[in-house]
Amino acid sequence: MLECETCIRRCIRIIFADISSPGRLHPFPRVTPPAHIPFRFQRGYASQAAAFQNVPIPSPTIDAGVKVPHVSRSGRAIKQDEPFTKSSLEQEVRWLKDPLKLGDHVVKLLRQDDPSKALAIVRRLSKEVACTVSWNYLIDYLMSKGRVADAVKLYNEMKKRAQTPDAHTFTTLFRGFSWYPKFSLSVHRTLSIYHSMFADNSPVKPSVIHTNAVLKVCALAGDMDALLGVAARLSPRGPGAPNNLTFTTILNAIRNEAWDATKDAKDDTPSKREKRRRAVMQGRRLWQEIKDRWEKGDLYLDEELVCAMGRLMLIANDEQNVDDILSLLEQTMGIRRQLPRQGEPGRKGASRNLQAIDVSKDSDLPSHNERAPIAQEDSSETEVLSEPESDIFALTTIGAQRNQSTVPPGRNTLSLVIDACTRIGLVRAAQNYWGLLTDPSGPYKILPDTENYHMYLRLLRVRHASKLAVELITDMHRGSLGPKIALQVKTFRIGLSCCVRDKNNKNSIPYAAKLVRLMTDTLEHPDARALGMYLNLGLSQQPRDWRTLMSMVRGTELGIRNLRSLISYGPETGKEQQEDVKELVTKCIGALDVVLDLGNEGLSANERSYCKELKGTWSAWLSRMSRASIGQRNPGRDHARRQKRQFNAGDEEVGAAHEDRDVGRARAALLNRGQKGTYHLKRQREANGTKPVSSVD
């Protein structure tokens, strides 16, 4: 019967399937979620509390990865939609008595989008095996698919089948509710389940992880009453005491609620300012508690919590709160203030010192990696200001010593301090902070990201520092300041706007020309608005120089050609982009008119012919675009279709020439089509009066 060694080995594997050996293959191998599977398929522990942060809501879809088809023992692939029978289910259940194997098999079925079979197996084994983990996987799967009500029903069924929920079960439910905060019953069901955990017969008591998840649901739903009610039940000490994530969620919720209530107002009305002031005062009272816990060692402070408090004070948009932000960073991170406090000597000279900057010269502006000296002034000229409301942001012993308890700053801190100083015009202080935090030889060595660079470019725009802006963008492209940064359209728009603001500087046009060349070499397609800023800079110069305008038109000619080709032959472009290109072409035509007018005697014959030809080409293109906009058609695409039809007709004529064995005339037809775009082979034959070649070897 068993004559070969292969048959004997196969039978032995079937008989001794339950015996573990290093080289054997399990009938149902352990399915461990790989790295690309979302973390909601993995067990959560107390150390994963930091994962539930107030970040943008992830897309509630499950990344199933590569779907591995289920293969039976006979080697036949079972279809996904093939119904399973009770007998086949019993055969499969025999090998899943271990809760670990059962959970791994449920994960495998869910990755194959077969929840009905997974649920049937879990229901069948709930009488014999403690399979709470498998129920958690099913609940998490339903939440990821948006079936919130079914997930709650499955949670209730789990309890009815004598499967005790664990801490991860409640965390899975609360996290799923946070994915759908606008669901009508999300907050209600979250609070109902959360309050049931405080009952005497509850198997799991709420920890700070559950509280943070519930606070996140309330914050995303905008229910401040429910959020404050949950926060009021927090215990001051023990496993249920609030941590850094708890206070971060509450501060962000206060800021979002105040911003949503006032963002629709057109003007800065007194009622709008009053709502923002109340939100800031509420955050200040909360920070007093945070500070006390931190000084006692009961609370771990991180950068996210500090920046959440700073951005809450930033919505007030006044000088007092911005000054408190700088004091907050000094208190928690030990970052030395780059300007005196309000009411101290020298503050008046350092605040809003925009008029003292000489924008006509580049030598007065320090480089982006240097710090300007802090402005000082005699105490006799000090502006008399009122005392701050409280001293909660005073420098503590922890912040002054910069020990292990101080918070290390990062990119979020850099963005906060630059934004705060720029809003109220503390540009010199903002530049000093940038140099202090990003200095490679300094104590912090922060590597800025793209948004940090954009924030600093906006600061340079306020200072009218076109030279520093161009140098910074060039260093970003070369990677001189750290990792190489991919330049975006926004980068060039902000950089060219710096040059437009610095129009009184005679070197602003060469700086802008350098940015345009870099944009042409870097981006796939140049930006029409950025090129329009470049032309506006030349047209705003007084007196106008036709030579400068001529060079600027030549610099934008290649970009306009690419944009016209993009509209005519590229993918579908939006109406806004087409309008930007048309506006750019109109500005170029105006610049050519100025060149022809001012350079009447200085232009050579070739330059004058070039300007007139270019102006005629662009004017004709604008006319076609205007006519097409009336009929809602694309003239470039119509021209491309006509040219394609002509090419196809030419191919047919070339084929006829091959049929007549006229190879030479076929080559001439191809050359004629490539040079002129169209040809007529029959007319060429009649004009030449030659006979076709009889045979070609």
C-alpha positions as CSV (number, residue, x, y, z in Angstrom):
1,M,0.0,0.0,0.0
2,L,2.7,2.5,1.1
3,E,5.5,1.7,-1.2
4,C,7.3,5.1,-1.5
5,E,8.8,7.2,1.2
6,T,6.8,10.2,0.3
7,C,3.5,8.4,0.9
8,I,4.7,7.1,4.2
9,R,5.8,10.6,5.3
10,R,2.5,12.1,4.4
11,C,0.5,9.6,6.4
12,I,2.7,10.0,9.4
13,R,2.1,13.8,9.3
14,I,-1.7,13.3,9.2
15,I,-1.6,10.8,12.1
16,F,0.7,12.8,14.3
17,A,-0.6,16.3,13.4
18,D,-0.8,17.4,17.0
19,I,2.8,16.6,17.8
20,S,5.0,19.7,17.6
21,S,8.3,19.5,15.6
22,P,10.6,22.2,14.3
23,G,10.1,21.5,10.6
24,R,6.4,20.5,10.4
25,L,3.6,22.6,8.9
26,H,0.5,23.2,11.0
27,P,-2.8,22.7,9.2
28,F,-3.8,26.2,10.6
29,P,-0.6,28.1,11.0
30,R,-0.4,30.9,13.5
31,V,-1.5,34.2,11.9
32,T,0.4,37.0,13.5
33,P,-0.6,40.4,12.2
34,P,2.3,41.7,10.2
35,A,3.6,45.3,10.4
36,H,1.2,46.5,7.6
37,I,-1.9,45.4,9.5
38,P,-3.4,48.1,11.7
39,F,-2.6,48.1,15.4
40,R,-6.2,47.4,16.3
41,F,-5.6,43.7,15.4
42,Q,-2.9,43.5,18.1
43,R,-3.2,43.1,21.8
44,G,-2.9,46.4,23.7
45,Y,-1.1,46.9,27.0
46,A,-0.7,49.7,29.4
47,S,2.5,50.8,27.6
48,Q,0.4,51.6,24.5
49,A,-1.5,54.4,26.1
50,A,0.4,57.0,24.1
51,A,-1.1,55.6,20.9
52,F,-4.5,57.0,21.7
53,Q,-3.7,60.6,21.1
54,N,-5.7,63.5,19.8
55,V,-4.6,63.1,16.2
56,P,-6.7,63.1,13.0
57,I,-9.1,60.3,12.8
58,P,-7.7,57.3,10.8
59,S,-9.7,56.0,7.9
60,P,-12.0,53.2,9.3
61,T,-10.9,50.6,6.8
62,I,-9.0,47.4,7.4
63,D,-5.9,46.8,5.5
64,A,-6.2,43.1,4.7
65,G,-2.8,43.0,2.8
66,V,-2.3,40.2,0.4
67,K,-5.3,37.8,0.6
68,V,-4.1,34.2,0.9
69,P,-6.7,31.8,-0.4
70,H,-7.9,29.1,2.1
71,V,-6.6,25.7,0.9
72,S,-8.2,22.5,2.0
73,R,-6.2,19.4,2.8
74,S,-6.8,18.0,-0.6
75,G,-5.1,21.0,-2.1
76,R,-8.3,22.5,-3.6
77,A,-8.7,26.2,-3.1
78,I,-12.0,27.0,-1.3
79,K,-13.8,30.0,-2.7
80,Q,-14.6,33.0,-0.4
81,D,-18.3,32.8,-1.1
82,E,-18.6,29.0,-0.7
83,P,-21.1,28.3,2.0
84,F,-19.8,26.2,4.9
85,T,-21.8,23.3,6.3
86,K,-22.2,22.2,9.9
87,S,-20.2,19.1,9.3
88,S,-17.3,21.0,7.7
89,L,-17.4,23.5,10.6
90,E,-17.2,20.6,13.1
91,Q,-14.2,19.2,11.3
92,E,-12.5,22.6,11.5
93,V,-13.4,23.2,15.2
94,R,-11.6,20.0,16.3
95,W,-8.2,21.7,15.7
96,L,-9.1,25.0,17.4
97,K,-9.4,24.0,21.1
98,D,-6.5,26.3,22.0
99,P,-7.6,29.9,22.5
100,L,-4.3,31.1,20.9
101,K,-4.9,29.0,17.7
102,L,-8.6,30.1,17.7
103,G,-7.6,33.8,17.8
104,D,-5.1,33.4,15.1
105,H,-7.5,31.6,12.9
106,V,-10.2,34.3,13.4
107,V,-7.7,36.9,12.4
108,K,-7.0,34.9,9.2
109,L,-10.6,34.6,8.3
110,L,-11.2,38.3,9.0
111,R,-8.3,39.2,6.7
112,Q,-10.0,37.1,4.0
113,D,-13.3,39.1,4.7
114,D,-15.1,36.1,5.9
115,P,-16.7,37.3,9.2
116,S,-19.7,35.0,9.1
117,K,-17.6,31.8,9.3
118,A,-15.4,33.4,12.0
119,L,-18.4,34.3,14.0
120,A,-19.9,30.8,13.6
121,I,-16.7,29.2,14.8
122,V,-16.4,31.5,17.8
123,R,-20.1,30.9,18.8
124,R,-19.5,27.1,18.5
125,L,-16.4,27.2,20.8
126,S,-17.8,29.7,23.3
127,K,-19.3,26.7,25.2
128,E,-15.9,25.0,25.7
129,V,-13.1,27.6,25.3
130,A,-12.5,31.0,26.9
131,C,-12.3,33.0,23.6
132,T,-12.6,36.6,24.7
133,V,-9.7,37.6,22.4
134,S,-11.6,36.2,19.4
135,W,-14.7,38.2,20.3
136,N,-12.5,41.3,20.5
137,Y,-11.2,40.6,17.0
138,L,-14.8,40.4,15.7
139,I,-15.9,43.6,17.5
140,D,-12.9,45.4,16.1
141,Y,-13.6,44.2,12.6
142,L,-17.2,45.4,12.7
143,M,-16.1,48.8,14.0
144,S,-13.5,49.1,11.2
145,K,-16.3,48.4,8.7
146,G,-18.5,51.1,10.2
147,R,-21.1,48.7,11.6
148,V,-21.2,50.3,15.0
149,A,-24.6,49.0,16.0
150,D,-23.7,45.4,15.1
151,A,-20.5,45.7,17.1
152,V,-22.5,46.7,20.2
153,K,-24.9,43.8,19.6
154,L,-21.9,41.5,19.4
155,Y,-20.6,42.9,22.7
156,N,-23.9,42.1,24.4
157,E,-24.0,38.6,22.8
158,M,-20.5,38.0,24.1
159,K,-21.7,38.6,27.7
160,K,-24.7,36.4,27.2
161,R,-22.5,33.5,26.1
162,A,-20.6,33.7,29.4
163,Q,-17.5,35.2,27.8
164,T,-16.2,37.8,30.2
165,P,-15.0,41.1,28.6
166,D,-11.5,42.2,29.4
167,A,-9.9,45.6,29.5
168,H,-9.0,45.3,25.8
169,T,-12.7,44.8,24.9
170,F,-13.7,48.1,26.3
171,T,-10.7,49.9,24.7
172,T,-11.7,48.4,21.4
173,L,-15.3,49.7,21.7
174,F,-14.3,53.2,22.8
175,R,-11.7,53.4,20.0
176,G,-14.3,52.3,17.5
177,F,-16.7,55.0,18.7
178,S,-14.0,57.6,18.3
179,W,-13.8,56.7,14.6
180,Y,-17.4,57.8,14.1
181,P,-18.0,60.7,16.5
182,K,-20.8,62.1,14.5
183,F,-22.8,58.9,14.8
184,S,-26.0,59.8,16.6
185,L,-25.5,57.3,19.5
186,S,-21.7,57.2,19.8
187,V,-21.4,59.5,22.8
188,H,-24.5,58.0,24.5
189,R,-23.4,54.4,24.1
190,T,-19.8,55.3,25.1
191,L,-20.9,56.9,28.3
192,S,-23.3,54.0,29.0
193,I,-20.6,51.4,28.7
194,Y,-18.1,53.5,30.6
195,H,-20.4,54.2,33.6
196,S,-21.2,50.4,33.7
197,M,-17.6,49.7,34.4
198,F,-17.9,51.5,37.8
199,A,-20.5,48.9,39.0
200,D,-19.7,46.5,41.7
201,N,-20.2,43.5,39.6
202,S,-18.1,44.8,36.7
203,P,-15.2,42.4,35.8
204,V,-13.0,45.3,34.7
205,K,-12.6,48.7,36.5
206,P,-11.9,51.7,34.3
207,S,-8.3,52.7,34.0
208,V,-6.8,55.9,32.6
209,I,-6.6,54.3,29.2
210,H,-10.4,53.8,29.1
211,T,-10.9,57.3,30.4
212,N,-8.7,58.8,27.7
213,A,-10.5,56.9,25.0
214,V,-13.9,58.1,26.3
215,L,-12.6,61.7,26.5
216,K,-11.5,61.4,22.9
217,V,-15.0,60.4,21.8
218,C,-16.5,63.3,23.6
219,A,-13.9,65.7,22.3
220,L,-14.4,64.7,18.7
221,A,-18.1,64.8,19.0
222,G,-17.9,68.3,20.5
223,D,-19.8,67.4,23.7
224,M,-18.0,69.5,26.3
225,D,-20.6,68.7,29.0
226,A,-20.0,65.0,28.7
227,L,-16.2,65.5,28.6
228,L,-16.2,67.6,31.7
229,G,-18.5,65.1,33.4
230,V,-16.0,62.3,32.7
231,A,-13.1,64.4,33.8
232,A,-14.8,65.2,37.1
233,R,-14.9,61.5,38.0
234,L,-11.1,61.1,37.7
235,S,-9.3,60.0,40.8
236,P,-6.4,62.1,42.0
237,R,-4.1,59.1,42.6
238,G,-3.9,55.5,41.6
239,P,-4.3,53.7,38.2
240,G,-7.3,56.0,37.3
241,A,-5.4,59.2,37.9
242,P,-5.1,61.5,34.8
243,N,-1.9,61.4,32.8
244,N,-0.4,63.7,30.2
245,L,-2.7,62.4,27.4
246,T,-5.7,63.2,29.6
247,F,-4.8,66.8,29.9
248,T,-3.8,67.1,26.3
249,T,-7.2,65.8,25.2
250,I,-9.0,68.3,27.4
251,L,-6.9,71.3,26.3
252,N,-7.4,70.4,22.6
253,A,-11.1,70.0,23.2
254,I,-11.4,73.4,24.8
255,R,-9.4,75.1,22.0
256,N,-11.5,73.3,19.2
257,E,-14.8,74.2,20.9
258,A,-13.8,77.9,21.2
259,W,-12.5,78.0,17.6
260,D,-15.6,76.3,16.1
261,A,-17.9,78.7,18.0
262,T,-16.1,81.8,16.6
263,K,-14.6,80.8,13.2
264,D,-17.9,81.6,11.3
265,A,-18.0,85.2,12.5
266,K,-16.9,87.6,9.8
267,D,-15.5,90.3,12.0
268,D,-13.6,90.1,15.3
269,T,-16.7,91.0,17.4
270,P,-16.6,91.5,21.2
271,S,-18.7,88.4,21.7
272,K,-16.1,86.4,19.7
273,R,-13.2,87.8,21.7
274,E,-15.1,87.0,25.0
275,K,-15.6,83.4,24.0
276,R,-11.9,83.0,23.2
277,R,-10.9,84.8,26.5
278,R,-13.1,82.4,28.5
279,A,-11.5,79.4,26.8
280,V,-8.0,80.7,27.6
281,M,-8.9,81.4,31.2
282,Q,-10.3,77.8,31.5
283,G,-7.0,76.5,30.2
284,R,-5.0,78.6,32.6
285,R,-6.9,77.2,35.6
286,L,-6.2,73.7,34.3
287,W,-2.5,74.5,33.8
288,Q,-2.2,75.4,37.5
289,E,-3.2,71.8,38.3
290,I,-0.9,70.4,35.7
291,K,2.0,72.5,37.1
292,D,1.4,71.3,40.6
293,R,1.3,67.7,39.6
294,W,4.4,68.0,37.6
295,E,6.4,69.7,40.4
296,K,5.3,66.9,42.8
297,G,6.4,64.2,40.4
298,D,2.9,62.8,39.9
299,L,2.7,63.8,36.2
300,Y,4.9,63.2,33.2
301,L,5.1,66.2,31.0
302,D,5.7,65.9,27.2
303,E,6.0,68.3,24.3
304,E,2.4,67.6,23.1
305,L,0.9,68.7,26.3
306,V,3.0,71.9,26.5
307,C,2.2,72.8,22.9
308,A,-1.5,72.1,23.4
309,M,-1.5,74.7,26.2
310,G,0.5,77.1,24.0
311,R,-1.9,76.8,21.1
312,L,-4.8,77.3,23.3
313,M,-3.4,80.7,24.4
314,L,-2.6,81.5,20.8
315,I,-6.2,81.8,19.8
316,A,-6.5,84.9,22.0
317,N,-4.1,86.6,19.5
318,D,-2.9,89.3,21.9
319,E,0.5,90.3,23.2
320,Q,0.0,89.2,26.8
321,N,-0.8,85.6,25.9
322,V,2.0,85.4,23.4
323,D,4.4,86.6,26.1
324,D,3.0,83.9,28.4
325,I,3.7,81.3,25.7
326,L,7.4,82.2,25.7
327,S,7.3,82.0,29.5
328,L,5.6,78.6,29.3
329,L,8.5,77.3,27.1
330,E,11.0,78.7,29.5
331,Q,9.2,77.1,32.4
332,T,8.8,73.6,31.0
333,M,11.7,73.3,28.5
334,G,14.3,75.6,29.8
335,I,14.4,77.6,26.5
336,R,15.8,81.0,27.4
337,R,13.6,83.9,26.5
338,Q,14.8,85.9,23.5
339,L,13.2,89.1,24.6
340,P,12.4,90.6,28.0
341,R,9.1,90.1,29.7
342,Q,6.3,92.6,29.5
343,G,6.9,95.5,31.9
344,E,10.7,94.8,32.1
345,P,13.3,97.2,30.7
346,G,14.0,96.8,27.0
347,R,10.6,95.3,26.1
348,K,9.4,98.3,24.2
349,G,12.4,98.4,21.9
350,A,12.1,94.6,21.2
351,S,8.4,94.6,20.5
352,R,7.0,95.3,17.1
353,N,10.3,96.7,15.8
354,L,9.3,96.4,12.2
355,Q,9.8,100.1,11.3
356,A,13.4,100.0,12.4
357,I,14.4,97.5,9.8
358,D,16.2,98.9,6.7
359,V,14.8,96.9,3.8
360,S,16.9,98.7,1.1
361,K,20.0,96.8,2.0
362,D,20.7,93.1,2.6
363,S,23.6,93.5,4.9
364,D,21.4,94.5,7.9
365,L,19.7,91.1,8.0
366,P,21.4,88.2,9.8
367,S,21.5,84.8,8.2
368,H,18.9,82.2,9.0
369,N,21.3,80.2,11.2
370,E,22.4,83.3,13.2
371,R,20.8,85.1,16.1
372,A,20.4,88.8,16.3
373,P,21.2,90.5,19.6
374,I,18.3,91.1,22.0
375,A,17.2,94.7,21.8
376,Q,17.9,96.7,25.0
377,E,16.6,100.1,25.9
378,D,16.9,102.5,28.8
379,S,14.5,102.0,31.7
380,S,13.4,105.6,31.4
381,E,11.6,104.8,28.1
382,T,10.0,101.6,29.3
383,E,6.3,101.3,28.7
384,V,4.3,101.0,31.8
385,L,2.2,97.8,31.6
386,S,-0.1,96.1,34.1
387,E,1.0,93.0,36.0
388,P,0.0,89.6,34.5
389,E,-3.1,88.0,35.7
390,S,-1.2,85.2,37.5
391,D,2.3,83.9,38.0
392,I,1.5,80.3,36.8
393,F,4.2,80.6,34.0
394,A,7.0,81.8,36.3
395,L,10.3,80.1,35.9
396,T,10.6,77.1,38.2
397,T,13.6,75.3,39.6
398,I,13.1,72.4,37.1
399,G,13.1,74.7,34.1
400,A,16.0,76.8,35.3
401,Q,18.3,73.8,35.8
402,R,17.5,71.9,32.6
403,N,17.6,68.5,34.2
404,Q,16.0,65.2,33.2
405,S,12.5,66.5,34.1
406,T,12.5,69.3,31.5
407,V,10.6,68.6,28.3
408,P,12.8,68.2,25.2
409,P,11.6,70.5,22.4
410,G,10.8,69.4,18.9
411,R,9.3,70.5,15.7
412,N,6.0,71.2,17.3
413,T,7.7,73.6,19.7
414,L,9.5,75.3,16.8
415,S,6.3,75.8,14.9
416,L,4.5,77.2,18.0
417,V,7.1,79.8,18.9
418,I,7.6,81.0,15.3
419,D,3.9,81.3,14.8
420,A,3.4,83.1,18.1
421,C,6.1,85.7,17.5
422,T,5.1,86.3,13.8
423,R,1.4,87.0,14.6
424,I,2.2,90.0,16.7
425,G,5.3,91.2,14.8
426,L,8.1,90.0,17.1
427,V,10.2,89.1,14.1
428,R,13.6,89.6,15.6
429,A,12.7,87.4,18.6
430,A,11.3,84.7,16.2
431,Q,14.5,84.7,14.2
432,N,16.5,84.4,17.4
433,Y,14.4,81.4,18.5
434,W,14.9,79.8,15.1
435,G,18.6,80.1,15.3
436,L,18.7,78.9,18.9
437,L,16.6,75.8,18.3
438,T,18.0,74.7,14.9
439,D,21.7,75.5,15.5
440,P,23.6,72.2,14.7
441,S,26.1,73.1,17.5
442,G,23.5,74.2,20.0
443,P,21.8,72.3,22.8
444,Y,18.6,71.4,20.9
445,K,19.6,70.6,17.3
446,I,16.1,70.4,15.9
447,L,15.8,69.3,12.3
448,P,13.0,71.4,10.8
449,D,10.4,69.8,8.5
450,T,8.6,71.3,5.5
451,E,6.0,73.1,7.6
452,N,8.6,74.6,9.9
453,Y,10.4,76.0,6.8
454,H,7.2,77.4,5.5
455,M,6.5,79.1,8.8
456,Y,10.0,80.6,8.8
457,L,9.6,81.8,5.2
458,R,6.4,83.6,6.3
459,L,8.4,85.3,9.0
460,L,11.0,86.4,6.4
461,R,8.1,87.7,4.3
462,V,7.1,89.9,7.2
463,R,10.7,91.2,7.4
464,H,10.9,91.8,3.6
465,A,14.0,89.6,3.6
466,S,14.1,88.3,0.0
467,K,17.8,87.4,0.2
468,L,17.4,85.1,3.2
469,A,14.3,83.5,1.7
470,V,16.2,82.6,-1.5
471,E,19.1,81.3,0.5
472,L,16.8,79.2,2.7
473,I,15.0,77.6,-0.2
474,T,18.3,76.9,-1.9
475,D,19.6,75.2,1.3
476,M,16.4,73.2,1.5
477,H,16.9,71.9,-2.0
478,R,20.6,71.0,-1.5
479,G,20.1,69.6,2.0
480,S,22.6,71.9,3.6
481,L,20.6,72.2,6.8
482,G,19.8,68.5,7.3
483,P,17.8,66.0,5.2
484,K,17.0,67.2,1.7
485,I,13.5,68.7,1.6
486,A,11.2,68.2,-1.4
487,L,10.2,71.6,-2.6
488,Q,6.5,72.3,-3.1
489,V,4.4,74.8,-5.0
490,K,3.7,76.5,-1.7
491,T,7.4,76.9,-1.1
492,F,8.0,78.9,-4.2
493,R,4.8,81.0,-3.7
494,I,5.9,82.1,-0.3
495,G,9.5,82.8,-1.5
496,L,8.3,84.9,-4.5
497,S,5.9,86.7,-2.3
498,C,8.9,87.7,-0.1
499,C,10.5,89.2,-3.2
500,V,7.3,91.1,-4.1
501,R,7.2,92.5,-0.5
502,D,10.8,93.5,-0.9
503,K,10.3,95.4,-4.2
504,N,12.1,98.5,-3.0
505,N,15.3,96.4,-2.9
506,K,17.1,96.6,-6.2
507,N,18.3,93.0,-5.9
508,S,14.8,91.5,-5.4
509,I,14.4,90.8,-9.2
510,P,17.6,88.7,-9.4
511,Y,16.6,86.8,-6.3
512,A,13.1,86.1,-7.8
513,A,14.7,85.0,-11.1
514,K,16.8,82.5,-9.2
515,L,13.7,81.1,-7.6
516,V,12.0,80.8,-11.0
517,R,14.9,78.9,-12.5
518,L,14.9,76.6,-9.5
519,M,11.1,76.0,-9.8
520,T,11.5,75.2,-13.5
521,D,14.2,72.6,-12.7
522,T,12.5,71.1,-9.7
523,L,8.7,70.9,-10.2
524,E,7.1,68.8,-12.8
525,H,5.1,71.7,-14.0
526,P,5.7,75.4,-13.1
527,D,3.1,77.2,-11.0
528,A,1.2,79.9,-12.9
529,R,0.5,82.0,-9.8
530,A,4.2,82.0,-8.9
531,L,5.2,83.1,-12.4
532,G,2.5,85.8,-12.2
533,M,4.1,87.1,-9.0
534,Y,7.5,87.2,-10.8
535,L,6.0,89.4,-13.6
536,N,4.2,91.6,-11.1
537,L,7.5,92.3,-9.4
538,G,8.9,93.6,-12.7
539,L,5.9,95.6,-13.7
540,S,5.8,97.3,-10.2
541,Q,9.3,98.7,-10.6
542,Q,9.5,102.5,-10.9
543,P,10.9,103.5,-13.3
544,R,10.3,100.5,-15.6
545,D,13.3,99.0,-17.4
546,W,12.4,97.3,-20.7
547,R,15.6,95.3,-20.6
548,T,14.6,93.8,-17.2
549,L,11.1,93.1,-18.5
550,M,12.5,91.5,-21.6
551,S,14.7,89.1,-19.5
552,M,11.7,88.3,-17.3
553,V,9.5,87.4,-20.3
554,R,12.2,85.1,-21.6
555,G,12.5,83.5,-18.2
556,T,8.7,82.7,-18.1
557,E,8.4,81.6,-21.8
558,L,9.4,78.0,-21.1
559,G,7.0,77.8,-18.2
560,I,4.1,79.2,-20.2
561,R,4.9,76.7,-23.0
562,N,4.8,73.8,-20.5
563,L,1.5,75.0,-19.0
564,R,-0.1,75.4,-22.4
565,S,0.9,71.9,-23.3
566,L,-0.4,70.7,-20.0
567,I,-3.8,72.2,-20.7
568,S,-4.0,71.0,-24.3
569,Y,-2.4,67.5,-24.1
570,G,-2.1,66.6,-20.5
571,P,-4.7,65.3,-18.1
572,E,-7.9,67.1,-17.3
573,T,-7.1,70.4,-15.6
574,G,-9.4,72.4,-13.4
575,K,-11.1,75.6,-14.3
576,E,-9.1,77.5,-11.7
577,Q,-5.8,76.3,-13.1
578,Q,-6.8,77.4,-16.6
579,E,-7.8,80.8,-15.3
580,D,-4.4,81.2,-13.7
581,V,-2.6,80.3,-16.9
582,K,-4.8,82.8,-18.9
583,E,-4.1,85.5,-16.4
584,L,-0.3,84.8,-16.6
585,V,-0.4,85.0,-20.4
586,T,-2.3,88.3,-20.2
587,K,0.4,89.7,-17.9
588,C,3.1,88.5,-20.3
589,I,1.4,90.2,-23.2
590,G,1.2,93.4,-21.1
591,A,4.9,93.1,-20.4
592,L,5.6,92.7,-24.1
593,D,3.6,95.9,-24.8
594,V,5.7,97.8,-22.3
595,V,8.9,96.4,-23.9
596,L,7.8,97.5,-27.4
597,D,6.8,100.9,-26.1
598,L,9.8,101.7,-23.9
599,G,12.4,100.0,-26.1
600,N,11.4,101.7,-29.3
601,E,14.9,102.8,-30.2
602,G,17.0,100.3,-28.2
603,L,15.4,97.1,-29.6
604,S,17.0,95.4,-32.5
605,A,15.1,94.1,-35.5
606,N,15.4,90.5,-34.3
607,E,14.2,91.3,-30.8
608,R,11.3,93.4,-32.1
609,S,10.3,90.5,-34.4
610,Y,10.6,88.1,-31.6
611,C,8.4,90.2,-29.3
612,K,5.7,90.6,-32.0
613,E,5.7,87.0,-32.9
614,L,5.4,85.9,-29.3
615,K,2.7,88.4,-28.6
616,G,0.7,87.2,-31.6
617,T,1.1,83.5,-30.6
618,W,-0.1,84.2,-27.0
619,S,-3.0,86.5,-28.2
620,A,-4.2,83.8,-30.6
621,W,-4.1,81.2,-27.8
622,L,-6.1,83.4,-25.5
623,S,-8.7,84.0,-28.3
624,R,-9.1,80.2,-28.7
625,M,-9.4,79.7,-25.0
626,S,-12.0,82.5,-24.8
627,R,-14.1,81.0,-27.6
628,A,-13.8,77.6,-26.1
629,S,-15.0,78.8,-22.7
630,I,-18.2,80.0,-24.3
631,G,-18.9,76.6,-25.8
632,Q,-17.3,74.7,-22.9
633,R,-14.7,73.1,-25.1
634,N,-11.0,72.7,-25.0
635,P,-9.3,74.1,-28.1
636,G,-6.1,72.4,-27.4
637,R,-7.7,69.0,-27.2
638,D,-9.7,69.7,-30.4
639,H,-6.5,70.6,-32.2
640,A,-4.9,67.5,-30.9
641,R,-7.8,65.4,-32.1
642,R,-7.6,67.0,-35.6
643,Q,-3.9,66.4,-35.8
644,K,-4.4,62.8,-34.8
645,R,-6.9,62.3,-37.5
646,Q,-4.5,63.7,-40.0
647,F,-1.8,61.4,-38.8
648,N,-4.1,58.4,-39.1
649,A,-5.0,59.5,-42.7
650,G,-1.4,59.7,-43.5
651,D,-0.8,56.2,-42.2
652,E,-3.4,54.9,-44.5
653,E,-1.8,56.6,-47.5
654,V,1.6,55.3,-46.5
655,G,0.1,51.8,-46.4
656,A,-1.2,52.3,-49.9
657,A,2.2,53.4,-51.0
658,H,3.7,50.2,-49.6
659,E,1.1,48.2,-51.5
660,D,2.3,49.8,-54.7
661,R,5.9,48.9,-53.7
662,D,6.7,52.6,-53.8
663,V,9.2,52.5,-50.8
664,G,10.9,55.8,-51.7
665,R,7.7,57.8,-51.9
666,A,6.5,56.2,-48.6
667,R,9.7,57.5,-46.8
668,A,9.2,60.9,-48.3
669,A,5.6,60.9,-47.0
670,L,6.8,60.1,-43.5
671,L,9.3,62.9,-43.6
672,N,6.7,65.3,-44.9
673,R,4.3,64.3,-42.1
674,G,7.0,64.8,-39.5
675,Q,7.9,68.3,-40.8
676,K,4.5,69.8,-41.8
677,G,2.1,67.7,-39.8
678,T,0.1,66.5,-42.9
679,Y,0.7,65.5,-46.5
680,H,-1.2,64.3,-49.5
681,L,0.6,61.4,-51.3
682,K,-1.7,61.2,-54.2
683,R,-1.2,64.8,-55.2
684,Q,2.5,64.3,-54.9
685,R,2.3,61.4,-57.4
686,E,0.3,63.4,-59.9
687,A,2.8,66.3,-59.6
688,N,5.8,64.2,-60.1
689,G,4.3,62.0,-62.9
690,T,6.5,59.0,-62.0
691,K,5.6,55.4,-62.1
692,P,5.8,53.2,-59.0
693,V,8.6,50.7,-58.6
694,S,7.5,47.4,-60.1
695,S,9.2,45.2,-57.5
696,V,11.2,45.5,-54.4
697,D,13.6,42.8,-53.2
